[in-house]
Every structure is written in structure tokens, then in C-alpha cells.
Amino acid sequence: MEITNVIEYEAIAKEKLPKMVYDYYASGAEDQWTLKENRNAFARILFRPRILIDVSKIDMTTTVLGFKISMPIMVAPTAMQKMAHPEGEYATARAASAAGTIMTLSSWATSSVEEVASTGPGIRFFQLYVYKNRKVVEQLVRRAEKAGFKAIALTVDTPRLGRRESDIKNRFTLPPNLTLKNFEGLDLGKMDEVRIHQIISCNIANDSGLASYVAGQIDRTLSWKDVQWLQTITSMPILVKGVLTGEDARIAIQAGAAGIIVSNHGARQLDYVPATISALEEVVKATQGRVPVFLDGGVRRGTDVFKALALGASGIFIGRPVVFSLAAEGEAGVRKVLQMLRDEFELTMALSGCRSLSEITRNHIVTEWETPRHLPRL
């Protein structure tokens, strides 16, 4: 059966993957309300298409932090991709490069920054957690920089890991043939060697699941001053990933962020936070155009991409569609997901009367919570 949309890959991945692996990728925190809401909130935004506009030529290109890409659809960081497919992050890197877009590599990847760089040219960002041992952070950042990565996506919503109950039930462990490659070969100084070995090998199963071997190293004292510290050790621009409020958007700009990613960590951290598409406009308004704002979480259709841009996003990132398509068809699956989203987005632009990204405006959509008086006068 031919796959005709991104969503269909999830059922195939569920069939192919071991339950423990599928659940790790698919699940959210606690009641998983936000996980469902990330999708449902898109359905509460409707279009106000403009007609009789010449849409014979459509330009989807854009620039992100000065880098030109083919479309405002990029790859979010997702951990441990070799659990989905033997080629893991290698395949994702090649697919993103072929699509002319950006890949963000997770610091918990099963391929290192050097290995991903070896796949060939491409614009790549590096996702970073800040660990108690700042020497580890410095080494990860320097390696990413040396490997040609262009920006840091600093995850700020994880002072502790969210409670993902399926991982606890499944006693989640990384399969024994895989390791968290970015932690190999680090000069660990005084860090407990046994503890870091646990992070690398991920072979401890106990009641706390994944949290048992990584949460201990994430720094709970992380604060805005660390965002400023990071700028002293790298020239790479820093995107602050995990902002959901206007207040934090303003502070992020003051702290020197080059951009903001509106994210709820794929609904894997704090349950009952809003869908990212619902939080987006507040963040965009708070930034007042000073830095670009991006979104991840729940994007499955080209229509979703258009809605995010209409609410002020400069681009979006996709996470789960990448690992599900990777599990189903490897590199070809990821290529197809990026192509399907591109084609759907282009069609949405045409049917809405938009020929370039700059023509997508707030007037092209209406949200369910708006009353008719919010609509522009004709």
C-alpha cells in the first residue's frame, strides 16, 4: 500500500519496532494530555484563503540564522536513532541534506558529531543539555564546532526528566549494541567514571527507566547565567529550545539568544502545558521581531506548517515523523516525509493565495477562540 501522508508511518513503525523502542519514541509524559493536544490544537485553526491570485510560481526558500534552506521545514533533535534503523542519524543527515534543509543532532545520539559530519555537506545544528560537569559541555560544544555544526539548540525545559510511564513499565534500556556516541572519548576529569560509563552504555534497568542513567548528570541548577556562559565558550549562535511564555522569550533575548524554539519537548516533560501552536503567538509578540521564533511539536501536515508561519514562526522542526519513517524505510522514508511535507505546504500556499513565505499573514487564518470581531474588515 502506498504511503500518502506522514501520519501513516507511525503505524508501520509500531509494527516493525520492539515495543520498548516504539513506546520510547511515541510516548509523552504522565496522562499524555499535551501529547494529544499538540495535534488537536492545529485542528482548531482554520484558513481564510485568498483567491484569484497568480500562484504559478511559489517560492518556499528561507534563511535561518543566515543559512539559506529550501523550505521552512527542518529536522528536530531526536535521541538514539539507531534504535529505529541501523543507519540511524547517518540516514537522517543524508535525507535532510538532500532536501536542502537543516538537521539538528541530539547530544544523546547513537552517532557522533564527527560521524554525522562524515556523511557529506549539510547545514547541521547541535542540541545540547548542560551537565553538572561543565568540562563535558565545553568538549561537546568544541567537537560540534570542529565538525562544522553551525548553531547550538540549548534545551532548557529539562532540569529533570519528565515522567514517561511507558519507559518505567518497559524498564527502558538502550540495546546493548548501541552507545551514546557523543560521550565516548571525553576527558572527564573528576567526573565519576562509573557513572559516565552508565550514561554511555545505558544498560541499567530499574524502576525509574531512562531517568536512572541520565538524569543524574543533567544540571538542575541551570539558569539564564549559563546561557550567557555558553556564549563565552563558542561563537556559534544559540537557539533556546523549550520556551512557552512571553516572559521567558523576553529574558532569552536579554540573555543573548539568537533565536527561540517554542517547544514542549514533544509533550515528554511537563504534562498539561499548552500545545506549542497555542503558545506560539504569545512568544512571537513578546520578541517583537528581534529574533526568529521556531516551533516544534505536533507538525504532521503541510497545513500545520502554514498555520505556524501565519502565527509568526520563521520555521518548524519535525521529530517523531523522522524516527517513524526511519524505522519504516530508512533514509528513503525520511526523504519521503520531508518531500510530502514540502509538497503539502506548497499546495497549501497555492490554495491560500501565497507565492512566498512573506505573503503568509495572520489574516490567512482564524483560530477557533476568535470571535468575528477579531477578523479584519474587508
Secondary structure as UniProt FT lines:
FT   TURN            6..7
FT   HELIX           8..16
FT   HELIX           19..26
FT   TURN            30..31
FT   HELIX           33..40
FT   HELIX           41..44
FT   STRAND          45..47
FT   STRAND          62..64
FT   TURN            65..66
FT   STRAND          67..69
FT   STRAND          73..75
FT   HELIX           81..83
FT   TURN            86..87
FT   HELIX           88..98
FT   TURN            99..100
FT   STRAND          103..105
FT   TURN            107..108
FT   HELIX           113..117
FT   TURN            118..119
FT   STRAND          124..128
FT   HELIX           134..146
FT   TURN            147..148
FT   STRAND          151..155
FT   HELIX           165..170
FT   TURN            176..177
FT   HELIX           181..183
FT   TURN            184..185
FT   TURN            189..190
FT   HELIX           193..201
FT   TURN            207..210
FT   HELIX           211..214
FT   TURN            215..217
FT   TURN            220..221
FT   HELIX           224..233
FT   STRAND          238..243
FT   HELIX           246..254
FT   TURN            255..256
FT   STRAND          259..262
FT   HELIX           265..267
FT   TURN            271..272
FT   HELIX           276..287
FT   TURN            288..289
FT   STRAND          293..296
FT   HELIX           302..310
FT   TURN            311..312
FT   STRAND          315..318
FT   HELIX           320..352
FT   HELIX           357..359
FT   HELIX           362..364
FT   STRAND          365..367
FT   TURN            368..369
FT   HELIX           372..374
//
